[in-house]
């Protein structure tokens, strides 16, 4: 749910809706624009997707605000230093509204979520500025107060344990498909008020949005159309029979003079699902993978959890967000007037993409930035953005991430990677960073009985 907010092989299509929203329709290495600094690394290749951090380190040092051609052909500025990134995320001259994009003919239609315009889903938090942004964010923020998130914790824990129950007796699993993907889907559906009997449909649509192979954008657009039709029907049903859920709350706000149109309500529900599930999928997947690759840190966390402590888990989630977070680049921004950023002159209408992954490894801000340190204290990372577009659902994502990691380590203490790290592939695209699969092995365990406690230590 990031309101701030990889296979990238030649000839591959992007997998993720958020990645398609960045315009990575082709997934091919981008051509360097004229005037690119000599020695600039090649971006958006298989090798880059596997480990983009050396390339980002080069850009931070030699070209911190870097103009490049994206695989879609759209040219944009990449912002890689922490100080510049923080400035850009809060700069009111950088609009979220795609109407401000001075797009050439070849770039038309290559930004935004495929199908959202035709489905009348454009008026969501990723595409608007104040005052509309302020109004809509105020309405939906009531669902993410500390009290509401705390009340949701038992349901998240129940989902976490039940998903592990589905594979714990097998001794192996794909942690993306079997665990990290369904957990946030079911959680956000519960929050929105999607009936349990309909939630598997949402899981299927979300899966198509990530994995559809029928084309770079068409598969996503079809899933968006199906989701839009369902949301229109659900809003009608909730208006007749409201409940204690987010969609009902949006309807009540509209009926009490907050001027929320049906399209706005549908767009809000859509973007919360769209932006909410994939960031948490990647937080869990990237986080587990980082722990498996750093056994000393993983053992330290496991000992802390066994002792009934939560402090290292809490700082550890923040460090995993910084170290290899779920959102590689913040979503599109467009200059509404000329401005200077990191010494570069940005023209009116130019797209700007803040590289969160690069900023969060800036040695000018973080000591030993390429080292995973779960106890890191000075950790004001940008993993969930900054400013008015800071991730609305960050508290829920943190809850889901903490529950997932703690429960996996508690119930599968010998969890290990099945195969070699070089066999893993990252999903294609630009915005999100996440694994396609994460095959693991462990000693088979037992399912939770009805009388077992579902809470973590």
N, C-alpha and C positions, 0 to 999 in steps of 0.2 A: 504494500500500500504506500509506496513511496511517491509522494506528491512532489518531490523535488526534481522525483524519483526520488566452450564456444566452438562448434566447428566452423571454421572459416576457410574451408578448402576451396580451391579454384573450382568454379562451376557448381558449388553446392548452394542449396537454398537455406535461408535462415529458418530456425526451428521455432523461435519464441515470438509471441505476439509483441512483447515489448521490444524485442530485437527488430522485428519488422517495422515497428513504429519509428525506429531510427533510420529506416530507409535502406537497410542492408538486404536488398532484394536478391542480389546475385551471390553474395558471399565470396566474391573474388577479391584478390589483392587490389587495392586502390592504386590508381596512377598518382604519381607525385605531381602536384601542381608546379608550374614554372616558378623558379625561385626557391625551391625547397633547399634547406641547408645541405651542403655536401656531407655525405656520411650518414644521412638520416636513415633510420632503420625502416625496413619494409613492414607495413602494418597489415593486419587482417589476413594473415596466412595461417596455415595449420600450426606452424611453429609458434607464431605469435599467440594464437588462441591457447595453446598449451601453457605458455608462460609469458605473459605480456610484460612482466615487470622489468626485465632488462631494457626493452624498448622504451618504456615509460621513464626509466632512469636517464636514458640518453636525452629524451625530449626535455625532461626537467632541467638538465644541465645546459643543453645547447639551443633548444627552441621551445621554451616553456609555454608560449601561446603559439600554436603551430597550425597553419592552414594546410588542410589536406583534402584530397578527393576521396570520398567514401566509396565503398563498393557499388552503391547505387548510382554513382555519378554526381551526387550532390556534394558541393564543397562546403566545409565547415571549419571553424576554429576549435582546436582541442586545447583545453586549459589543464595543465598538469601540476603546477606548484600549489602547495597548500594555501598560501596567503592569497594568491590570485583566485583559486577555486572558491575560497570562502567569500571573497569579495564578489565574485560573479554570481554566486548562489543567492546573494542578498541584494543585488543591484537592480533597482526598479526600472532601469533603462533596458534591461534584458527581459523581454516579455515571454510568457508561456503561450500566448495566442498565436497560432500558425498564420493568422491573417497578416501578421507583420513580416512574414518571410518574403523577401524580394526574390522569388523563385524564378529561374529561367525556365523555358519551355520543357527542357529535358528533365527537370527536377519535379515537375508538377505531379502531385499525387504520391510522391515518394517519402513524405513525412506523415506522421499520424498512424493510428491503428487502422489496418485495412478494414473497410466496410463500416467504420463508425459514422462517416458522414451520411451515407445512404440510410443507415439504420437510425439516424437522428440521435446519435449518442455523443455528439461533440461537446456538449456543455458539461464537462466534468473537470475535476480539479487539475488535471494535467494540461488543460488547454485554455485556462482562463486566468485573468488577473483581477486584482481588486477593482471595483467593490464587489463584483459577483463572486469572486473567489472567497472573500471574507464572509459573505452571507452564507454560501453553501458549506464552507468549512465549519462555520459555527454550528450549523444544524447537525452535521454528521459527527462532529467531535464529541457529542454527548455519549456516543456509543463506546468511546475509547478513554473514558475517565478511569483513573486508578481503581475506583470502586467497581465499575462495571467489568474491567479486565480481571480483577481479583475474583469477582463472582463467577467468571467464566473458567477459572483455573481447573475446577474439578472436571468439567467437560473435556477440556484439553487433555488432562491426564487420563481420563477414560479412553479417549480416542487413541492416545499414544500407546497405552497398554493393549488395547484390542487389536491394533494394527500389528504390534509385535507378536501377539498371540497367533496371528495368521501364518507366521513363518517360523516361530521359535523352535518347533519340533523338527523342522527340516534340516537345520544345521547350515543353511546358506540362504542368501536372499540378494535381491538387487535393492539396495536401500533407497534409491531414487524412486523406482516404480512401486515398490511394496510399502514404503514408509514415508519418505520426505514429500512425495507428491500428494498422496491422499490426505495426509494430516491437515494441512492448511485449507484444502478444498472443503472438507467436511466442517472444519471449524468456521470458516467464513460463511458457509451456507447456513449454519446454525445461527450465526450472528445476524445475517440478513433476514432470516425467517423463512428460508426455503424448506418446505416439508421434507422429512427424512426420506419419504418414498420417491422424491424427485431428485435427490442429491446425486445419485449415480449418473443421471443425465448431465448434470453440471460437470461431474468428473470426466465424462466422455467428451464434452465440448471443450473443456480446458485441455484435455489430452490432445485433441485435434489441433488446438491453437499452438501447442508446443511442438507436436511431432508430425503434423500433416505433411505428407510428401507429394501432394498433388500439384504443387506450384508454390512459388515464393510468396504469394499474397492471397490467392484465391481461396485456399483452404481455411485460412484465418477468417476471411470475410464471410464465408458460409457459416462458420461457427458463431461469429458475432451476430449474424442474422437470426440464427436459431435462438441464441440467448436473448436477443432483443424481443422476439416474439413471446418467449416464455415470461420475461419480466413484465411485459405489458399485461399479460393475463394474470400474473401474480399480483401486480399492483391493483388490478380490478378486484381480485378476491380479497386482498387485504383491506381495501376500502370498505367492502361489505362486512368483513369479519376481522377487524384488526387484532393484533396480538402485542406482546412485549418484545418486539424485535425492531431492527433498524429500519426496514422498509415501512412498517406501520408507523414508526416515529416520523419518517419523512412525510408520509401522507398526512398525519395529524398536524405537522407543522404547516403544510400547504393549506389544509382546511382551516387553520387558525390565522391566516393572513400573512404567512411568511413568503407568499408569492413563489412557491416552488411548483413549476409546471410538471406535467407527467413526464415529458421528455427529460427534464432535469432530474427527476426522481429515478427514472430508468438509467440515465447516464451515471448517476452517483452509485447506484447499486452495481452497475456493470464495472465501473472503474475500481470499486473496492474489491470485487472478485478478481478482476484482471490484474490489478497491481498488487493485490494482497497475497495471492497464493504463490506466485512465482518467486517473489523475494524470499519467502519463507522456505520454499523448496530448496533454493540455492543456499540459504543460510545453513540449513541442516546438512545438505550434501557437502558443501565446501567445508563446513565446520568439522564434520566427521572425518573427511579426507585429510584435513590439516592435522587432526589429532593422530590419525593412523600414521602420518608421515613424520610426526614429532613424538615418538613414544615416551620420552622423558616428561613432556608436558601432559600427555594423556595419563600417565601413571600418577603424576602429581594431582591431577583433577580427580582421578578415581579414589585415591587415598583420602582426599578431602571429603568427597561424597560419602565414603564408607564411615567417616568419622561424624557424619551428620551435619557437616558444615555447608553453607551456601555461598560464602563470600567469594571463593575462587570461581565458582560457577558464574556468578554475576559479573565479575571482572573478565572472566574468560569469554563470555559471549561478546562483550565489547571488543575484546582483542581479536576474536575471530572475524567480527565485522570489519575491523581495520585491516587485518592481515590478508584476507582473501574474501572480501565481502560479496554479497549477492548481486549488487548493482555496480557494474563496472563504470558506466558513464551516467550522469544525470540526464534526464530527458531534455528535449530540445528547448532552447531559448533563442530569441530573435531580437537583434538590436533595434530599438525604436528610434534611435538617434546615434550619431557618431560618438564613439567613446574610445578611450585608451585602456587597454588591459595588458598588464605584463609587458609594457613597452610597445605593444602592437596597436595599430589604429584599426578599430573595427568599424566597418561602414554600416549605415542604416540598412536594415533588412538582412544582414549577415547572420547565419546560424552559428550558435556557440554551444559546444558540448563540453561540460565540465567532467574531467576524467577523475572520478572519485577514487578509483583504484590507484592512480598515480599520486594524487594528493595525500592519500593515507599512508604512503610509503616515502614521504618527503623527509630526508634526513635533517632538513632545517627545522622540522617540527617534532619529529619522533626520533628518540635515541634508538640505534640499532633497528631501523625500520623493517629490515628483512628477516628479523628474528621473531618467532612466535613466543610471546611471554604472557601467559594467562593471568599473571598477577600485575600486569602493567596498570599503573594508577593514573598517570597523566595521559589520558587517552580521549581527547576531544576529537574523535574521528568524524569524518563526513559521510560515513556509510549510509546514513539515513537522511542526508542532505543538511541544509542549514537555512535559516530565515523563515519566511512565511510559508514556504513550500516544504518545510521539514515533514518527514513521513508521518502522516496522521496515525497510521496503525503500528508505529514502532513499539508501543507497549505490548500489544498483542503478539507481534512477531517475536519479541524478546521472551515472552511467556512460553510460546510454542517452542522456540529454540532451546530454552533452558529445560523444559519438560522432556523434549526429545533426547538431548544429550545425556541428561542425568539418568533417564530411564534405560536408554541403550547401554550405558556403562554399568548400571546396576544389574540389569537382567542378562546382558551378554558381556561379561567381564573379559572374555578372551576374544572379543571381536577383532578380526584381522581382514586385510585386503585379500581377495581371491584373485590371483594373477599379478601381473606386473603393472606398475604405474604407467609405463609407456603404452599399455594397451587401452588406457582410458581415453575417451574423447569428450571434448567440451562442445556444448551446443553452439551453433552458429549465430552470429549477429554482433550487435554493437553495445546495446544497453545492458543486458543481463550477462552475468558470468555464472555458469553452472554446468555440472557434468551431465552427460546423456545418461550414464548408468554408473552405479557404484556397487559392483559385486563384492560381497563379503562372505566370510565363513565364520563359524563359531561352533562350540559344543552345543548340541541340541539341548534345549531346556524344557520347562513345562509351562503350560498356559496358566493364566490367572484363573483360579476358581472364583465362584461367586462370592465367597467369603474373604478372598484375599484383599488386602489393602491396596488401593490403586494410587496411593500417594507416594511421592519420593521420600527418602529419609529426611 
